[in-house]
């Protein structure tokens, strides 16, 4: 039974008596391999936490295999931070394992909840935990442990705050005196314990609200003094049982005599017991790797599916008369013409690629005075430059509002429609549009009053047929669906197998039959 003061998240640690004076200065390099691995594990942690959220919402249970994995990630992270700049409490390099290491000086365990509230799961991790996040922000600096991990997939605890400040002070004292101050150690461990409790609560591992209580020191209240009873393990540690005294051999039909309570062919194993397995052994390296890869595929799938939906929406919602059309923008000039920036289309295979991607281009222009005739045309850039030489005009960029760049001049150009160099043109009152098939060369778009007079204000938009857009959307959606399927399989299969392994481990073994019966 747990004591009244025991919280289901237990964090224990012991301070090494012989710490190097200067090794702490190099630990930021030494822990890089751990941070690299943890960056992947935390992606899987977030994905599995989302799966656990829905499992709790619909069933009221946190899937045990997922629970063991997520506790393992928290445990691994705590060991690394205890070794590095979360505490600097040991010089022993952390093991690369989700399991608890009884010989390592830092431990974390979480009591598995048989039932969880389906209502609390909707609010506890963001609304109810807000006061705790404020405290964690003070301790860890911006709440950068579990909160940031769940939100941004980052491992950056501690990035400052009171923990980082006190650990730095302890490092300086360690370098000068060769000793880590016990008072600082106890306070640092208490703050880390608080942060980890909030992390587990925010990760949906318990419904019990983290206590507003500072438990300093290396031993968590209620933890087993031997450090062996670990919640969240595949089985709780048991005190060794003395073997029974053998008074006479057990008769069997064949083979050597066996000790009472011993299984045939398995010396030293107690009757009705499986060999002890470490916590979370169901999560082998191969299964962890599959879950990490599956999580990446899930994230990739979400991006592909979102992109496919976005492209499909852009294709359908913005398509007008067969053209995917931009919003209208107002342009004005005191000169004689509005000229777009030059579009340079190379005379290579990219030209055909441009036609395949963009297709036909349509420019629509409406004068501020709809009764005033306007002209819009597309022509080679060199011809436009020669036509407007000595004329005041404004260069603008399609889709970008603003004054543009004005080229000064005093000349008056000839009526634009009378020129023969236009590849596409339209003139008249109201809305005018030109449709142009993308071709190699350098091209300018020109908008003018039809009589070439100065002063012009128009609303304009651009569109293109973009014939490949439906294919792009389809490709993204199909790719996203395949990635989603692959991610689900790579996560579900290891989770189920880890769960089956755990159940197999917990199943008692049938005892041997007494072959002397009935004699």
N, C-alpha and C positions, 0 to 999 in steps of 0.2 A: 504493500500500500504506500502511496506517495504521501508525504507530509503535506500539511495545509499550506505550507509556504512554497511548495515545489511547483515550478512551471514546467509544462511538458517539453519545453525546449531546454536542453541542458548543455552547458558549455563549461568545460573544465580545462585547466592548463596548469603546468608546473614550470617554474622558472629554472633554467639550467644554472647550475652553480659555477660552471667554468665557461664564461662567455668571452670570445675574442674581443680585444679592445677595438680592433679596426675592421673586422670582417663585415660589420654592418654597412660599411661604406661601399662594399662591392655587391651587396645582395640584390641591388636593382638589376645587375647584369645576370646574376646567378638564377634569378627567378624567371627570366624571360621564357625558358621552355615551358614553365608552368602556366604563365600568363597566356602563352600561345595556345596551349591545350584548353585552358579554361575558357578562352574566348569562344571556342567551338562548343564546349560543354554548356555554356550559358545560353547559347542559341537554342540548343536542344532543351535546356531547362525551361525557357520561355514557351517554346512550342508545346512541351508536355504539360506545362502549367495551364495553358489554354485548354488542352484536352481534359485535364483534371477538373477545370472549372465547369465544363459541360457535364462531366460525369457526376460531379457533386450536385449540380443543379437538377439533374434528372433522377439520380439514384440516391443521393445523400451519402455517397461513399467516395473516398479518394482511392482510386485503383492502387493496390498495394505495390505492384512492381514499379509504377510511376513514382509513387511515394518514396520507395527505396532509392530510386535513381536520383530524384531531386534532393533528398537528404544527403546522398553521397556527394553531389555537387557542392552543396553548402559546406559539408565536412571538409572536402578537398580545399575549397576556397579559404576556410578558416585556418587550416594548417599552413597554407601558403602565406596568409597574412600574418599569422603568428610568427612564422620564420622571418618574414620581411617586415615591412614598415607599418603593419597593423599592431605590432607589439615588440618585435625584436627579442622574443623571449627564449629563443633557442638557436643554436648554430647547426643543429641536425637538419640535413636536407629533407624536405617533405617527400613522402612517397607518392608516386603517380598511381593513385588508387581511389576509388569511391568508397572502399571499405574502411572501417575503423582499424587503426594500427595500435594495438594495446601498448606497444613499446614507445610510441611517439608521445611527446609531452603535451600535445593539444588534442582535445576530443570534443566532438559535437554529436549529440543524439537527440532524436525527436520521437516522442511517444506516438505510436500509430493510433489515429482516432478511428474507432469502429464506425461511428456515425458522425456526420457533419450537417449543420443546418443548411437547407437548400435556400432559405431566404437570406441568411447572412452572407452567403457567397456572392451575392449581388452588390453588397455595399461595404463589406468590412475592409477590403483591400484598397479602397480609395477614400470612402467617406469616413468610416469609423476610425481609420488609422491616421487621419490627418494630424491629430495632436502628437502621435508618436513620431510621425515624419518630421515634425518641427524639432523634437528633441534629437532625433537621429541626425538631422541637419547640423545641429550644434556639435554633436559628438564627432561625426564622420566628415563634416564639411559638405553642405549642400545636399545631405541625405543621399550620398553617392554610393551606398551599398546596394541593398535589395531594391530600393525604389528605382534607381537608375538602371539596374540590371533588368528589371521587369519592363521598363519603359524603353530603354535605348540599347539594350544588349551589351552594356559596357561592364568591364571589370576595372573599377577605378577607386576601390575603397582601400584605405582612406586617402582622399585627395586633399586633405587639409583638416580643418576643424580641431577640436580639443584633443582627439586621439593623436593626430599627426603632430601637434605641438608638443604633447607630453612625451611621445616616443622620441622626438628629436632631442628634447631635454635629457631623457634617459641615455640616449646615444652619446651625447657630449659628456655626461658624467661617467659613463662606461669607459670612454676613451681616456679620461683623466685619471680615474680611480681604479679601473678594472672591475667595477662592481655595478650591477644594475640595482638602483634603489628599490627596496621592497615596497615602500609607500606608493611610488609611481606605478610599479607593476600592478599592485592591487587595484588602483584606480583605472588603469588602462584596461585591465581584464574586465572590470565592471562595466565600462562603457562598451567594449566589444560585445559583452554578453547581452546588453540591452539592444544593441544594433541587430544581433543575430536573432533575438527573440522577435523583434519587429519584422525581420526578413522572413522568418518562418510563418508568422501570422499573415503577412502580405502575400505569401506564396500559397495561402489557403490550407496550410498543414495543420492548423488547429483553430477551433472556435474560441478558445480561452484567450481573453484580451490580455496583451502583455501588461504586467503589473507596473505601476508607477513606483517602482522600488529599485533602489540601487544595491545590487548584490556584488560587492567588490571581492577581490581575492581570487585565487586560482580554482577553488572548489565551489561548484554550484550547489546551492542548498538542496538537500535531498538526494544528491548523487551518491552512488554506492562508494563507500570508502576505499574499496579495493580498485575502483575504476574499471571494473569488468562488466557490471550490469548496464548494458547500453540499450536504451530505448530505440526502437526502429530497427533492431537487429532481426535476423532470421529466427533467432531463439535467444532467450535470456540466459546469461551465464549462470551456471549452477555450481554449488559447492561440491567438491569431489566426494564421491561416496566410497567408503572403505569396502574392499571386496569381502564377501562372506568367508568365514573360516571353513576350510574343506575338512570334513570329518571322514568321508569315505567317497570313493569314486562313483560317478554316475555311470550306470551300466548302459552300454549302447550295443547295437548289433555289430558295428564295425568301427574301426578308427580309434584313436586315443581317447582317454577320458577327458571331459571338458569341465570347466569350472561352472558352478551354478550361475545362471544369468548370463552365460557367455554364448554367443552364436557360433555354430559350427564353422570351423575354418577361419574365424576372425578373433584371434587372441586379444584379450584385454578389452573387448567391446561389451558393454553392459547389455543385458537382456532388454529387448523392446526399445532400443535406442538406435538412431542413425549416427554415424560419425559426425562430430561437430563440424559445422561449416562456418566460415566467417560471414559477417553481416553482408548481405547484398551480393553473395557469390553468383546469384542468378544473372548478374550483370557482368558478363565476361567482356573482354576487350573487343571481341568481334561484335557483340550486341551493342555495346556503347558506340562503336564506330558506325554501325548501321543506323542507329538513332540520330547521330550527328549528321550523317549524310542525308538521311530522310528529312531532318529539320531544314537543312539547306535547300533541299528540293521543294519543301513546303513553302519556304520564303520565296524561292524563285518562282514557284507556281503562282503565288499571290501577285507578284510583280507582273508576270506574263498575262494572267487573267485580267488584272486591272488595266494593263496596257491594251489588251484586246478589246475590252469593253469600252475604253476611252476612244480608241480608233474607230470602233464601230459607231459610237455615239457621234463622233466628229463627222463621220461619213454620212450618217442619216440626218442628224439635226442641222448640220450646216450646209447640206446640199440643196441648192436652189437651181432649178432648171438643168440639172445634171452637173452642176459645178459646185464644188466645195468652196464656199464663199466666206470671206472675212467680213468683219463688221465695217461699217462705213466710217471714214475719217474725213474731217474737213481740212481743206488746204486753201491757202490764199496767197496772192502775190499782187504787188503794185506794178509789176512788169508786164511783159507781153505773153509770157508762157510759164507753165509749170513743167519741169523736166524731172523724170525719175533718175535715180542713180543707175549707172550703166550695168546691165546684166550681161556677164561674159560667159558664153557657152562654148566650150572647146569643140573643135571639129574632129573628134575622135569617137571611139566607142561610147564615150560618156554622153555624146549627143543622142544616140539611140536610147541609152539608159534614161536620159532626161525625158525623152518622149514617152518611154514606158512608165516612168514614175509620175511625171507631171501631166502628160497628155496635152490637151489644149488649155490655153490661158484665156480668161475673159476679164476685161477691165470695163467697169461701168462707172459713168460720171454723170452727175446731175448738178447743173448750175444753181446757185442760190436764187437766181431769178429764172424760174423754169421757162419763161417766154423768150429768154435770150439764147440764141443759137450758140452752141459750143462745138469744139472740134477735139477729137481724141485720136491719136495715131501712134503706131509703133514703127520705128525706122532704124536703120544702122546708125550707130553712135556718131560716126564721122560725118554722115550726111546731116544729122541734127546740129552738130557743132558748126558746120559750114553755114547752115540755114540761119542760125541764131547769132552768127558772128556780128558783134557790134550792137547787139540788142540786149536790153535789160530783161533778165528772166531769173527764176528761182528754182534751185535744185532741191528736191525733197526726196524722202525715202517712203515708198509705199508702206502703209500701215503705221507709220510713225508721225504723230502729230507734232507740229512745231513750225517755226518760221522758215526753216530751211536756210540755204546759202544763196544769197543774191549776187548775181553777176551783173555788173553795171554796164550800161550802154545807152546810146541816144538814138540808134537806128530804129526803123519801123519795118518789120518783116512783111513779105508778101503774104497773101491769104494762104493759109496752110493747105487747104484742100486742093489748091492748084499745083502743088508740088507732086512730082512723080516718084519720089524715093520711098514712099510709105509702103511697108509690107502689109499693113492693115490699118484701116481708118474708118471714121464715122463722124458726121457733122449734122447739126440740126438742133432744134429746141428740145427741151425735156431731157429725159435720161438717154444718154448715148452709150453704146458698148461696142467694143471690138473683141473679136475672137482670133487668137493667133496660135498656130501650131509651133511648139518649141523647135528652134532651128539653131544651127551653129552660127557663131558670130558674136559681136558686141552690139547690144540693142538698147535704145532709149525709148521711154514712153513720154509723149508730149501731149499736154492739154492746153488749149488756147481758146480764146473767143474766136468764133468762126470768121469774123472780119479782121482778126489779128490786132484788135485794139487792146490797150493796156488796162489792167485792173481786172482781177478774176478771183472768184471764190466758188469752190465746188465741193461736193461730197463725193467721195470715190471709194470703191471697194474692188478687191481682186478675188478671182476664183480660178480654180483649175479642176479638170475632170478627175485627175489622180486615179487612173484606172486600176492601179494595184492596191488601192486602199482596202477594198473588201478582202483581197487575198492576204494582205498584212494582218488585218483583224482576225481572219480565219486561222492563219498560221499561229498567231499569238495565243488564241483561245485553245487550239488543239495542243500546242506545246505546253500551255499552262495545265490543261487537263491531264496530259501524260505525266508531267512533273508532279502534279498533285497525286495521281494514282501511285506513282513510284514512291513518293514521300510517305504516303499513308501505309503502303506495304512495308517499307523499310522501318517504319516506327511500330506498326501494329504487331508484326511478326516477332521482333525481339521482345516487345513488352509482354506478349502472350507467353513466349518461351521462358522469359525470366520469371513470370508468374507461375508457370508450370513447374519450373525448377524449384522454386521456393516451396510450393505445395508438396512436391516430392520429398524435399528435405524434411518438412515438418511431419510427414506421415510416419507413424510408428511401425516398426518392423515386427512381424508376427514372431512369437517365441517358438523355440524348438519343441517338438513333441517328446513327451517322456515315453521312450520306447519300452520302459519296464512295465508300463501300465498293462494290466490284463494278464500278467504272467502268473 
